[in-house]
Amino acid sequence: MGPFDESASGAADTGADEATTSDTIIEITPGALEVITGLRADEPDPDELGLRVAVISGPGEDFRYDLSFEAFLTAGFSDEVRTIGGLKVIVPADSVRSLNGATLDHTESQGLVIRNPNRPEPMQVEGLVADDELSAEIEAMLTAEVNPALAAHGGFVTYVGHDDDGVAYLTMGGGCHGCSMSAATMMDGVQTMLVEGIDAVTAVRDLTDHATGSNPFYS
């Protein structure tokens, strides 16, 4: 893991597109840059080290990150290397899309934190349907009504698919991921909205692994 142990979560309405990747991929605020360069100064051969930033969560999971120092001259061929304020930043190819447009910041209360406008890729579950008319209705309602309601708590839900019985399967992220009240929110709030709003939806199932949400409001 290196000298960092940072987990963060973030959400937005759309994901980033590799074709429009920002020049730096991820921004680093002056405060975060000062902290990182200070930590790097304590490492052997600090001038040879860059900051590696990678997304380590899987599809359907809220974003979790790994930050570590790495010799930038030995970065992998497919890694993206940028220079920000004199610091080399290394982003693995498979993390570029998820980190595009994100900001690494530092606050006194939270320490280093990544503010990410992107949303995790949806989970793929065998046997569920996610590309039919009912799925489009569910997605539309989540976008227009459900997620705006959850946004006040820093959370969101992501549609995974539905089964033959009309059960909609979702995951929760942001402020709802890992929260002790998240399951109740899903069943009592989101399920009520979907079942009452869409005749073909009979129930909701939560596929979120809430045990990984160790700091759900860290965003």
CYANA upper distance limits for C-alpha pairs under 8 A (distance plus 0.5 A):
  1 MET  CA      5 ASP  CA      7.49
  1 MET  CA     66 ASP  CA      7.03
  1 MET  CA     67 LEU  CA      7.50
  1 MET  CA     68 SER  CA      6.50
  2 GLY  CA     67 LEU  CA      7.62
  2 GLY  CA     68 SER  CA      5.09
  2 GLY  CA     69 PHE  CA      6.85
  3 PRO  CA     39 LEU  CA      8.38
  3 PRO  CA     67 LEU  CA      8.27
  3 PRO  CA     68 SER  CA      6.55
  3 PRO  CA     69 PHE  CA      7.86
  4 PHE  CA     66 ASP  CA      7.97
  4 PHE  CA     67 LEU  CA      6.08
  4 PHE  CA     68 SER  CA      6.47
  5 ASP  CA     66 ASP  CA      7.51
  5 ASP  CA     67 LEU  CA      7.55
  6 GLU  CA     64 ARG  CA      8.33
  6 GLU  CA     65 TYR  CA      6.79
  6 GLU  CA     66 ASP  CA      7.05
  6 GLU  CA     67 LEU  CA      7.35
  6 GLU  CA    112 LEU  CA      7.50
  6 GLU  CA    113 VAL  CA      7.61
  7 SER  CA     63 PHE  CA      8.27
  7 SER  CA     64 ARG  CA      5.49
  7 SER  CA     65 TYR  CA      5.91
  7 SER  CA     66 ASP  CA      8.04
  7 SER  CA    113 VAL  CA      8.10
  7 SER  CA    215 ASN  CA      7.86
  7 SER  CA    218 TYR  CA      8.06
  8 ALA  CA     63 PHE  CA      6.94
  8 ALA  CA     64 ARG  CA      6.16
  8 ALA  CA     65 TYR  CA      7.29
  8 ALA  CA    113 VAL  CA      6.78
  8 ALA  CA    114 ILE  CA      6.44
  8 ALA  CA    115 ARG  CA      8.13
  8 ALA  CA    215 ASN  CA      7.72
  8 ALA  CA    216 PRO  CA      8.16
  8 ALA  CA    218 TYR  CA      5.68
  8 ALA  CA    219 SER  CA      6.02
  9 SER  CA     62 ASP  CA      6.48
  9 SER  CA     63 PHE  CA      5.59
  9 SER  CA     64 ARG  CA      7.12
  9 SER  CA    114 ILE  CA      8.02
  9 SER  CA    115 ARG  CA      7.92
  9 SER  CA    116 ASN  CA      7.68
  9 SER  CA    173 GLY  CA      8.02
  9 SER  CA    174 GLY  CA      5.96
  9 SER  CA    216 PRO  CA      7.35
  9 SER  CA    217 PHE  CA      7.98
  9 SER  CA    218 TYR  CA      6.55
  9 SER  CA    219 SER  CA      5.42
 10 GLY  CA     62 ASP  CA      8.14
 10 GLY  CA     63 PHE  CA      7.39
 10 GLY  CA    114 ILE  CA      8.42
 10 GLY  CA    115 ARG  CA      6.57
 10 GLY  CA    116 ASN  CA      5.34
 10 GLY  CA    117 PRO  CA      6.71
 10 GLY  CA    118 ASN  CA      7.31
 10 GLY  CA    119 ARG  CA      7.47
 10 GLY  CA    173 GLY  CA      8.39
 10 GLY  CA    174 GLY  CA      6.20
 10 GLY  CA    219 SER  CA      5.74
 11 ALA  CA    116 ASN  CA      7.03
 11 ALA  CA    117 PRO  CA      5.94
 11 ALA  CA    118 ASN  CA      5.97
 11 ALA  CA    119 ARG  CA      5.44
 11 ALA  CA    120 PRO  CA      8.43
 11 ALA  CA    155 GLY  CA      8.14
 11 ALA  CA    156 PHE  CA      7.73
 11 ALA  CA    173 GLY  CA      8.11
 11 ALA  CA    174 GLY  CA      6.95
 12 ALA  CA    116 ASN  CA      8.37
 12 ALA  CA    117 PRO  CA      5.34
 12 ALA  CA    118 ASN  CA      5.67
 12 ALA  CA    119 ARG  CA      6.16
 13 ASP  CA    117 PRO  CA      8.48
 13 ASP  CA    118 ASN  CA      7.97
 13 ASP  CA    119 ARG  CA      7.76
 14 THR  CA    117 PRO  CA      8.36
 14 THR  CA    118 ASN  CA      6.74
 14 THR  CA    119 ARG  CA      7.21
 15 GLY  CA     97 ARG  CA      8.19
 15 GLY  CA     98 SER  CA      7.77
 15 GLY  CA    117 PRO  CA      8.05
 15 GLY  CA    118 ASN  CA      5.19
 15 GLY  CA    119 ARG  CA      6.18
 15 GLY  CA    120 PRO  CA      8.41
 16 ALA  CA     20 THR  CA      8.11
 16 ALA  CA     21 THR  CA      7.90
 16 ALA  CA     97 ARG  CA      6.13
 16 ALA  CA     98 SER  CA      7.20
 16 ALA  CA     99 LEU  CA      8.45
 16 ALA  CA    100 ASN  CA      6.41
 16 ALA  CA    101 GLY  CA      7.99
 16 ALA  CA    118 ASN  CA      6.84
 17 ASP  CA     21 THR  CA      6.92
 17 ASP  CA     97 ARG  CA      6.77
 17 ASP  CA    100 ASN  CA      8.41
 18 GLU  CA     96 VAL  CA      7.86
 18 GLU  CA     97 ARG  CA      6.19
 18 GLU  CA    100 ASN  CA      8.43
 21 THR  CA     25 ILE  CA      6.65
 21 THR  CA     96 VAL  CA      8.45
 21 THR  CA     97 ARG  CA      8.13
 21 THR  CA    100 ASN  CA      6.46
 21 THR  CA    101 GLY  CA      8.25
 22 SER  CA     26 ILE  CA      8.24
 22 SER  CA    100 ASN  CA      6.91
 22 SER  CA    101 GLY  CA      6.96
 23 ASP  CA     82 ARG  CA      8.49
 24 THR  CA     82 ARG  CA      6.30
 24 THR  CA     83 THR  CA      7.92
 24 THR  CA     84 ILE  CA      7.74
 25 ILE  CA     82 ARG  CA      8.47
 25 ILE  CA     96 VAL  CA      7.37
 25 ILE  CA     99 LEU  CA      7.03
 25 ILE  CA    100 ASN  CA      5.12
 25 ILE  CA    101 GLY  CA      6.31
 25 ILE  CA    102 ALA  CA      7.79
 26 ILE  CA     99 LEU  CA      6.68
 26 ILE  CA    100 ASN  CA      6.37
 26 ILE  CA    101 GLY  CA      6.01
 26 ILE  CA    102 ALA  CA      5.44
 26 ILE  CA    103 THR  CA      6.01
 26 ILE  CA    104 LEU  CA      7.61
 27 GLU  CA     84 ILE  CA      8.22
 27 GLU  CA    101 GLY  CA      7.59
 27 GLU  CA    102 ALA  CA      6.77
 27 GLU  CA    103 THR  CA      5.04
 27 GLU  CA    104 LEU  CA      6.60
 28 ILE  CA     32 ALA  CA      6.72
 28 ILE  CA     33 LEU  CA      6.64
 28 ILE  CA     84 ILE  CA      7.69
 28 ILE  CA    103 THR  CA      6.18
 28 ILE  CA    104 LEU  CA      5.26
 28 ILE  CA    105 ASP  CA      6.69
 29 THR  CA     33 LEU  CA      6.60
 29 THR  CA    103 THR  CA      7.74
 29 THR  CA    104 LEU  CA      6.88
 29 THR  CA    105 ASP  CA      5.86
 29 THR  CA    106 HIS  CA      8.03
 30 PRO  CA     34 GLU  CA      6.64
 31 GLY  CA     35 VAL  CA      6.99
 31 GLY  CA    105 ASP  CA      7.27
 31 GLY  CA    106 HIS  CA      6.24
 31 GLY  CA    107 THR  CA      8.38
 32 ALA  CA     36 ILE  CA      6.63
 32 ALA  CA    104 LEU  CA      7.11
 32 ALA  CA    105 ASP  CA      5.51
 32 ALA  CA    106 HIS  CA      5.21
 32 ALA  CA    112 LEU  CA      7.09
 33 LEU  CA     37 THR  CA      6.53
 33 LEU  CA     85 GLY  CA      8.00
 33 LEU  CA     87 LEU  CA      8.49
 34 GLU  CA     38 GLY  CA      6.58
 35 VAL  CA     39 LEU  CA      6.80
 35 VAL  CA    106 HIS  CA      8.35
 36 ILE  CA     40 ARG  CA      6.60
 37 THR  CA     41 ALA  CA      6.63
 37 THR  CA     87 LEU  CA      8.13
 38 GLY  CA     42 ASP  CA      7.60
 39 LEU  CA     43 GLU  CA      7.70
 40 ARG  CA     46 PRO  CA      6.08
 40 ARG  CA     49 LEU  CA      7.92
 40 ARG  CA     69 PHE  CA      7.91
 41 ALA  CA     46 PRO  CA      5.98
 42 ASP  CA     46 PRO  CA      7.84
 45 ASP  CA     49 LEU  CA      7.63
 48 GLU  CA     71 ALA  CA      5.94
 48 GLU  CA     72 PHE  CA      7.09
 48 GLU  CA     73 LEU  CA      7.98
 49 LEU  CA     69 PHE  CA      6.38
 49 LEU  CA     70 GLU  CA      5.68
 49 LEU  CA     71 ALA  CA      4.89
 49 LEU  CA     72 PHE  CA      6.27
 49 LEU  CA     88 LYS  CA      7.95
 50 GLY  CA     69 PHE  CA      6.08
 50 GLY  CA     70 GLU  CA      5.86
 50 GLY  CA     71 ALA  CA      6.43
 50 GLY  CA     72 PHE  CA      5.73
 50 GLY  CA     87 LEU  CA      6.75
 50 GLY  CA     88 LYS  CA      5.01
 50 GLY  CA     89 VAL  CA      6.00
 50 GLY  CA     90 ILE  CA      7.14
 51 LEU  CA     67 LEU  CA      7.31
 51 LEU  CA     68 SER  CA      6.31
 51 LEU  CA     69 PHE  CA      5.28
 51 LEU  CA     70 GLU  CA      6.76
 51 LEU  CA     87 LEU  CA      7.89
 51 LEU  CA     88 LYS  CA      6.74
 51 LEU  CA     89 VAL  CA      5.31
 51 LEU  CA     90 ILE  CA      6.42
 52 ARG  CA     66 ASP  CA      8.24
 52 ARG  CA     67 LEU  CA      6.10
 52 ARG  CA     68 SER  CA      5.76
 52 ARG  CA     69 PHE  CA      6.40
 52 ARG  CA     70 GLU  CA      6.78
 52 ARG  CA     89 VAL  CA      6.39
 52 ARG  CA     90 ILE  CA      4.99
 52 ARG  CA     91 VAL  CA      6.45
 52 ARG  CA     92 PRO  CA      8.46
 53 VAL  CA     65 TYR  CA      7.50
 53 VAL  CA     66 ASP  CA      6.39
 53 VAL  CA     67 LEU  CA      5.31
 53 VAL  CA     68 SER  CA      7.42
 53 VAL  CA     89 VAL  CA      7.78
 53 VAL  CA     90 ILE  CA      6.74
 53 VAL  CA     91 VAL  CA      5.92
 53 VAL  CA     92 PRO  CA      8.08
 54 ALA  CA     65 TYR  CA      6.11
 54 ALA  CA     66 ASP  CA      5.74
 54 ALA  CA     67 LEU  CA      7.16
 54 ALA  CA     91 VAL  CA      6.57
 54 ALA  CA     92 PRO  CA      6.76
 54 ALA  CA     95 SER  CA      6.22
 55 VAL  CA     63 PHE  CA      7.18
 55 VAL  CA     64 ARG  CA      6.36
 55 VAL  CA     65 TYR  CA      5.08
 55 VAL  CA     66 ASP  CA      6.87
 55 VAL  CA     95 SER  CA      6.03
 55 VAL  CA     98 SER  CA      7.85
 55 VAL  CA     99 LEU  CA      8.23
 56 ILE  CA     63 PHE  CA      7.99
 56 ILE  CA     64 ARG  CA      6.16
 56 ILE  CA     65 TYR  CA      5.98
 56 ILE  CA     66 ASP  CA      6.97
 57 SER  CA     61 GLU  CA      6.46
 57 SER  CA     62 ASP  CA      7.43
 57 SER  CA     63 PHE  CA      6.17
 57 SER  CA     64 ARG  CA      5.78
 57 SER  CA     65 TYR  CA      7.86
 59 PRO  CA    120 PRO  CA      6.84
 59 PRO  CA    121 GLU  CA      5.59
 59 PRO  CA    122 PRO  CA      6.08
 59 PRO  CA    123 MET  CA      5.36
 59 PRO  CA    124 GLN  CA      8.05
 60 GLY  CA    120 PRO  CA      6.60
 60 GLY  CA    121 GLU  CA      6.39
 60 GLY  CA    122 PRO  CA      5.13
 60 GLY  CA    123 MET  CA      4.56
 60 GLY  CA    124 GLN  CA      8.31
 60 GLY  CA    158 THR  CA      8.25
 60 GLY  CA    171 THR  CA      7.12
 60 GLY  CA    208 THR  CA      8.23
 61 GLU  CA    120 PRO  CA      7.18
 61 GLU  CA    123 MET  CA      8.20
 61 GLU  CA    171 THR  CA      8.28
 61 GLU  CA    173 GLY  CA      7.92
 61 GLU  CA    208 THR  CA      7.69
 61 GLU  CA    209 ASP  CA      8.00
 62 ASP  CA    120 PRO  CA      6.86
 62 ASP  CA    172 MET  CA      8.33
 62 ASP  CA    173 GLY  CA      5.78
 62 ASP  CA    174 GLY  CA      7.31
 62 ASP  CA    177 HIS  CA      7.65
 62 ASP  CA    213 GLY  CA      8.17
 63 PHE  CA    120 PRO  CA      6.99
 70 GLU  CA     75 ALA  CA      8.26
 71 ALA  CA     75 ALA  CA      7.41
 72 PHE  CA     81 VAL  CA      8.19
 72 PHE  CA     88 LYS  CA      7.36
 72 PHE  CA     90 ILE  CA      7.56
 75 ALA  CA     79 ASP  CA      6.81
 75 ALA  CA     81 VAL  CA      8.44
 75 ALA  CA     90 ILE  CA      7.79
 76 GLY  CA     92 PRO  CA      8.42
 78 SER  CA     92 PRO  CA      7.43
 78 SER  CA     93 ALA  CA      6.18
 79 ASP  CA     90 ILE  CA      7.01
 79 ASP  CA     91 VAL  CA      6.19
 79 ASP  CA     92 PRO  CA      4.94
 79 ASP  CA     93 ALA  CA      5.62
 80 GLU  CA     90 ILE  CA      6.22
 80 GLU  CA     91 VAL  CA      5.61
 80 GLU  CA     92 PRO  CA      6.69
 80 GLU  CA     93 ALA  CA      6.94
 80 GLU  CA     96 VAL  CA      8.31
 81 VAL  CA     88 LYS  CA      7.06
 81 VAL  CA     89 VAL  CA      6.03
 81 VAL  CA     90 ILE  CA      5.06
 81 VAL  CA     91 VAL  CA      6.89
 82 ARG  CA     88 LYS  CA      6.13
 82 ARG  CA     89 VAL  CA      5.62
 82 ARG  CA     90 ILE  CA      7.11
 83 THR  CA     87 LEU  CA      5.89
 83 THR  CA     88 LYS  CA      5.00
 83 THR  CA     89 VAL  CA      6.51
 84 ILE  CA     88 LYS  CA      6.90
 84 ILE  CA     89 VAL  CA      7.50
 91 VAL  CA     95 SER  CA      6.90
 91 VAL  CA     96 VAL  CA      6.79
 92 PRO  CA     96 VAL  CA      7.05
 95 SER  CA     99 LEU  CA      6.58
 96 VAL  CA    100 ASN  CA      6.30
 98 SER  CA    118 ASN  CA      6.63
 98 SER  CA    119 ARG  CA      7.94
 98 SER  CA    120 PRO  CA      7.65
 99 LEU  CA    116 ASN  CA      7.30
 99 LEU  CA    118 ASN  CA      7.76
100 ASN  CA    118 ASN  CA      8.27
101 GLY  CA    116 ASN  CA      7.59
101 GLY  CA    117 PRO  CA      7.29
101 GLY  CA    118 ASN  CA      8.48
102 ALA  CA    114 ILE  CA      7.30
102 ALA  CA    115 ARG  CA      6.15
102 ALA  CA    116 ASN  CA      4.86
102 ALA  CA    117 PRO  CA      6.59
102 ALA  CA    118 ASN  CA      8.21
103 THR  CA    114 ILE  CA      6.11
103 THR  CA    115 ARG  CA      5.66
103 THR  CA    116 ASN  CA      6.96
104 LEU  CA    112 LEU  CA      7.43
104 LEU  CA    113 VAL  CA      6.31
104 LEU  CA    114 ILE  CA      4.98
104 LEU  CA    115 ARG  CA      6.89
105 ASP  CA    112 LEU  CA      6.20
105 ASP  CA    113 VAL  CA      5.82
105 ASP  CA    114 ILE  CA      6.65
105 ASP  CA    115 ARG  CA      7.89
106 HIS  CA    110 GLN  CA      7.60
106 HIS  CA    111 GLY  CA      5.58
106 HIS  CA    112 LEU  CA      4.88
106 HIS  CA    113 VAL  CA      6.47
107 THR  CA    111 GLY  CA      5.55
107 THR  CA    112 LEU  CA      7.18
107 THR  CA    113 VAL  CA      8.23
110 GLN  CA    218 TYR  CA      8.02
113 VAL  CA    218 TYR  CA      7.58
113 VAL  CA    219 SER  CA      7.32
114 ILE  CA    219 SER  CA      7.04
115 ARG  CA    219 SER  CA      5.96
116 ASN  CA    219 SER  CA      7.97
122 PRO  CA    158 THR  CA      7.18
122 PRO  CA    159 TYR  CA      7.60
122 PRO  CA    160 VAL  CA      6.59
123 MET  CA    160 VAL  CA      6.38
124 GLN  CA    160 VAL  CA      7.20
125 VAL  CA    160 VAL  CA      7.85
125 VAL  CA    161 GLY  CA      8.29
127 GLY  CA    163 ASP  CA      7.53
128 LEU  CA    160 VAL  CA      8.24
128 LEU  CA    161 GLY  CA      5.63
128 LEU  CA    162 HIS  CA      5.68
128 LEU  CA    163 ASP  CA      5.62
129 VAL  CA    135 SER  CA      7.98
129 VAL  CA    161 GLY  CA      5.54
129 VAL  CA    162 HIS  CA      5.80
129 VAL  CA    163 ASP  CA      6.87
130 ALA  CA    135 SER  CA      5.92
130 ALA  CA    160 VAL  CA      7.13
130 ALA  CA    161 GLY  CA      4.89
130 ALA  CA    162 HIS  CA      7.10
131 ASP  CA    135 SER  CA      6.38
131 ASP  CA    136 ALA  CA      7.62
132 ASP  CA    136 ALA  CA      6.93
133 GLU  CA    137 GLU  CA      6.90
134 LEU  CA    138 ILE  CA      6.76
134 LEU  CA    200 ALA  CA      7.91
135 SER  CA    139 GLU  CA      6.55
135 SER  CA    161 GLY  CA      7.30
135 SER  CA    162 HIS  CA      7.79
136 ALA  CA    140 ALA  CA      6.57
137 GLU  CA    141 MET  CA      6.77
137 GLU  CA    198 ILE  CA      8.10
138 ILE  CA    142 LEU  CA      6.65
138 ILE  CA    159 TYR  CA      8.25
138 ILE  CA    194 LEU  CA      7.83
138 ILE  CA    198 ILE  CA      8.13
139 GLU  CA    143 THR  CA      6.69
139 GLU  CA    159 TYR  CA      7.17
140 ALA  CA    144 ALA  CA      6.55
141 MET  CA    145 GLU  CA      6.02
141 MET  CA    146 VAL  CA      6.99
141 MET  CA    194 LEU  CA      8.01
142 LEU  CA    146 VAL  CA      5.06
142 LEU  CA    147 ASN  CA      6.07
142 LEU  CA    157 VAL  CA      7.95
143 THR  CA    147 ASN  CA      6.24
143 THR  CA    148 PRO  CA      7.71
144 ALA  CA    148 PRO  CA      7.31
145 GLU  CA    149 ALA  CA      6.89
146 VAL  CA    150 LEU  CA      6.91
146 VAL  CA    156 PHE  CA      8.46
146 VAL  CA    157 VAL  CA      8.36
146 VAL  CA    190 VAL  CA      7.06
146 VAL  CA    193 MET  CA      7.89
147 ASN  CA    151 ALA  CA      6.39
147 ASN  CA    155 GLY  CA      7.97
147 ASN  CA    156 PHE  CA      5.64
147 ASN  CA    157 VAL  CA      6.93
148 PRO  CA    152 ALA  CA      7.83
150 LEU  CA    154 GLY  CA      7.14
150 LEU  CA    155 GLY  CA      5.70
150 LEU  CA    156 PHE  CA      6.17
151 ALA  CA    155 GLY  CA      5.68
151 ALA  CA    156 PHE  CA      6.82
153 HIS  CA    175 GLY  CA      6.21
153 HIS  CA    176 CYS  CA      7.80
154 GLY  CA    174 GLY  CA      6.14
154 GLY  CA    175 GLY  CA      4.96
154 GLY  CA    176 CYS  CA      7.71
154 GLY  CA    217 PHE  CA      7.44
155 GLY  CA    172 MET  CA      7.65
155 GLY  CA    173 GLY  CA      6.08
155 GLY  CA    174 GLY  CA      4.75
155 GLY  CA    175 GLY  CA      4.71
155 GLY  CA    176 CYS  CA      5.35
155 GLY  CA    177 HIS  CA      7.86
156 PHE  CA    172 MET  CA      6.29
156 PHE  CA    173 GLY  CA      5.89
156 PHE  CA    174 GLY  CA      6.73
156 PHE  CA    175 GLY  CA      8.15
156 PHE  CA    176 CYS  CA      7.44
157 VAL  CA    170 LEU  CA      6.87
157 VAL  CA    171 THR  CA      6.02
157 VAL  CA    172 MET  CA      4.85
157 VAL  CA    173 GLY  CA      6.63
158 THR  CA    170 LEU  CA      6.00
158 THR  CA    171 THR  CA      5.72
158 THR  CA    172 MET  CA      6.79
158 THR  CA    173 GLY  CA      8.28
159 TYR  CA    168 ALA  CA      8.19
159 TYR  CA    169 TYR  CA      6.92
159 TYR  CA    170 LEU  CA      5.17
159 TYR  CA    171 THR  CA      7.19
160 VAL  CA    168 ALA  CA      8.18
160 VAL  CA    169 TYR  CA      5.94
160 VAL  CA    170 LEU  CA      5.78
160 VAL  CA    171 THR  CA      7.66
161 GLY  CA    168 ALA  CA      6.48
161 GLY  CA    169 TYR  CA      5.95
161 GLY  CA    170 LEU  CA      7.83
162 HIS  CA    166 GLY  CA      6.51
162 HIS  CA    167 VAL  CA      5.86
162 HIS  CA    168 ALA  CA      4.86
162 HIS  CA    169 TYR  CA      6.28
163 ASP  CA    167 VAL  CA      6.07
163 ASP  CA    168 ALA  CA      7.41
165 ASP  CA    202 THR  CA      7.68
166 GLY  CA    200 ALA  CA      6.31
166 GLY  CA    201 VAL  CA      5.22
166 GLY  CA    202 THR  CA      5.69
166 GLY  CA    203 ALA  CA      7.43
167 VAL  CA    201 VAL  CA      6.44
167 VAL  CA    202 THR  CA      5.98
167 VAL  CA    203 ALA  CA      5.25
167 VAL  CA    204 VAL  CA      5.94
167 VAL  CA    205 ARG  CA      7.42
168 ALA  CA    201 VAL  CA      7.16
168 ALA  CA    202 THR  CA      8.29
168 ALA  CA    203 ALA  CA      6.79
168 ALA  CA    204 VAL  CA      5.27
168 ALA  CA    205 ARG  CA      6.71
169 TYR  CA    204 VAL  CA      6.31
169 TYR  CA    205 ARG  CA      5.29
169 TYR  CA    206 ASP  CA      6.52
169 TYR  CA    207 LEU  CA      7.16
170 LEU  CA    204 VAL  CA      7.78
170 LEU  CA    205 ARG  CA      6.80
170 LEU  CA    206 ASP  CA      5.76
170 LEU  CA    207 LEU  CA      6.47
170 LEU  CA    208 THR  CA      8.03
171 THR  CA    206 ASP  CA      6.17
171 THR  CA    207 LEU  CA      5.73
171 THR  CA    208 THR  CA      5.23
172 MET  CA    176 CYS  CA      6.38
172 MET  CA    177 HIS  CA      6.07
172 MET  CA    182 SER  CA      8.32
172 MET  CA    206 ASP  CA      8.04
172 MET  CA    208 THR  CA      6.41
173 GLY  CA    177 HIS  CA      5.01
173 GLY  CA    216 PRO  CA      8.42
174 GLY  CA    216 PRO  CA      6.28
174 GLY  CA    217 PHE  CA      7.10
174 GLY  CA    219 SER  CA      7.76
175 GLY  CA    179 CYS  CA      7.39
175 GLY  CA    216 PRO  CA      5.31
175 GLY  CA    217 PHE  CA      5.42
176 CYS  CA    181 MET  CA      8.18
176 CYS  CA    182 SER  CA      5.66
176 CYS  CA    216 PRO  CA      7.14
177 HIS  CA    182 SER  CA      7.26
177 HIS  CA    208 THR  CA      7.95
177 HIS  CA    210 HIS  CA      6.19
177 HIS  CA    212 THR  CA      8.41
177 HIS  CA    213 GLY  CA      5.67
177 HIS  CA    216 PRO  CA      5.97
178 GLY  CA    182 SER  CA      7.52
178 GLY  CA    209 ASP  CA      8.30
178 GLY  CA    210 HIS  CA      4.73
178 GLY  CA    211 ALA  CA      6.50
178 GLY  CA    212 THR  CA      7.03
178 GLY  CA    213 GLY  CA      4.31
178 GLY  CA    214 SER  CA      6.66
178 GLY  CA    215 ASN  CA      7.74
178 GLY  CA    216 PRO  CA      6.23
179 CYS  CA    210 HIS  CA      7.80
179 CYS  CA    213 GLY  CA      7.75
179 CYS  CA    216 PRO  CA      6.99
181 MET  CA    185 THR  CA      6.65
182 SER  CA    186 MET  CA      6.60
183 ALA  CA    187 MET  CA      6.69
183 ALA  CA    206 ASP  CA      7.87
184 ALA  CA    188 ASP  CA      6.10
184 ALA  CA    189 GLY  CA      7.97
185 THR  CA    189 GLY  CA      5.56
185 THR  CA    190 VAL  CA      7.08
186 MET  CA    190 VAL  CA      5.44
186 MET  CA    191 GLN  CA      6.73
186 MET  CA    204 VAL  CA      8.24
186 MET  CA    206 ASP  CA      7.41
187 MET  CA    191 GLN  CA      5.63
187 MET  CA    192 THR  CA      7.88
187 MET  CA    204 VAL  CA      7.27
187 MET  CA    205 ARG  CA      8.17
187 MET  CA    206 ASP  CA      8.50
188 ASP  CA    192 THR  CA      6.46
189 GLY  CA    193 MET  CA      6.86
190 VAL  CA    194 LEU  CA      6.73
190 VAL  CA    204 VAL  CA      8.29
191 GLN  CA    195 VAL  CA      6.39
191 GLN  CA    203 ALA  CA      6.68
191 GLN  CA    204 VAL  CA      5.81
192 THR  CA    196 GLU  CA      6.40
193 MET  CA    197 GLY  CA      6.30
194 LEU  CA    198 ILE  CA      6.23
194 LEU  CA    201 VAL  CA      7.10
194 LEU  CA    203 ALA  CA      8.47
195 VAL  CA    199 ASP  CA      6.95
195 VAL  CA    200 ALA  CA      8.21
195 VAL  CA    201 VAL  CA      5.69
195 VAL  CA    202 THR  CA      6.25
195 VAL  CA    203 ALA  CA      6.86
209 ASP  CA    213 GLY  CA      8.25
